[in-house]
């Protein structure tokens, strides 16, 4: 099977239909949330988590963020648009969702908590909540399908997230206030 066939098959199976017009802050509040307490173990249909390897030597270190051979795994996507976002310590940026675009996150500086919520009504994992802590000491790649709400919080000063998107359509980005749901999920938790 060639790479294009693998990608098409995976995208057809994993991208459950989602329409932004069917989602409001009130609808989000009504979702029965099931929070996954296991870090780095996705439960949401179509979410993929890949630990990234650090290549370390006397000169410094290197981490691959995305590589075309990974396409053969069938769980990452070709990139059409890339941005990075520098977030100040303690700031939470949530919630946003895409109708068509697949996000692919990695944190290249600092440490961030990533929280995902499956908002696709026809998904077998509707309402599941996944959370991850990624950064320079735990480099990882997270693939997030359309219809999955996402947010992050910087757990170290000046943390930087890189988003490798499958579409360059910046209009396919819908936002909701961070306090809409899961106000108490954000780290650190004292005690």
Secondary structure, 3 states (H helix, E strand, C coil): CCHHHHHHHHHHHHCCCCCHHHCCHHHHHHCCCEECCCCCCCCCCCCEEEECCEEEECCEEEECCCCHHHHHHCCCCCCCEEEEEEECCCCEEEEEECCCCCEEEEEEECEEEEEEEECCCCCCCCCEEEEEEEECCECEEEEECCCEEEEEEECCCCEEEEEEECCCCCCCCEECCHHHCCCCCCCCCCC
